[in-house]
């Protein structure tokens, strides 16, 4: 799990998004405990023939 300050997000956003795609959870800490978590969710719908 990655935890970063909101002001640090811009510097490494692309790198952290790549980690999220690979299964890592990303927490952005914000003032007043209004934290944001970013997770990657992928659903592949099976097609029926």
C-alpha positions as CSV (number, residue, x, y, z in Angstrom):
1,X,0.0,0.0,0.0
2,X,1.3,3.4,-1.0
3,X,0.5,6.5,1.1
4,X,1.4,10.0,0.0
5,X,0.6,13.6,0.7
6,X,-1.8,15.3,-1.8
7,X,0.9,17.9,-2.6
8,X,3.3,15.1,-3.7
9,X,0.9,13.5,-6.2
10,X,1.8,15.5,-9.3
11,X,5.5,14.6,-9.1
12,X,5.1,10.9,-9.4
13,X,1.5,10.4,-10.5
14,X,2.3,8.3,-13.6
15,X,4.6,6.0,-11.7
16,X,2.1,5.5,-8.9
17,X,-0.7,4.8,-11.4
18,X,1.4,2.1,-13.0
19,X,1.8,0.5,-9.5
20,X,-1.9,0.7,-9.0
21,X,-2.6,-1.1,-12.2
22,X,-0.2,-3.8,-11.0
23,X,-2.3,-4.4,-7.9
24,X,-1.0,-1.8,-5.4
25,X,-3.4,0.3,-3.4
26,X,-2.7,4.0,-3.4
27,X,-3.8,6.3,-0.5
28,X,-3.7,10.1,-0.9
29,X,-3.7,11.7,2.6
30,X,-5.7,14.9,2.8
31,X,-6.4,17.4,5.6
32,X,-9.2,16.5,8.1
33,X,-8.8,12.8,7.4
34,X,-10.6,13.1,4.0
35,X,-8.3,10.5,2.5
36,X,-8.7,9.2,-1.0
37,X,-7.9,5.6,-2.0
38,X,-7.2,4.7,-5.6
39,X,-7.6,1.0,-6.6
40,X,-7.6,-0.5,-10.1
41,X,-10.8,-2.5,-10.9
42,X,-11.0,-4.4,-14.1
43,X,-14.0,-6.5,-15.1
44,X,-14.0,-8.5,-18.2
45,X,-17.5,-9.5,-19.3
46,X,-17.7,-12.9,-21.0
47,X,-19.4,-12.8,-24.3
48,X,-21.9,-15.5,-25.0
49,X,-22.1,-17.2,-28.4
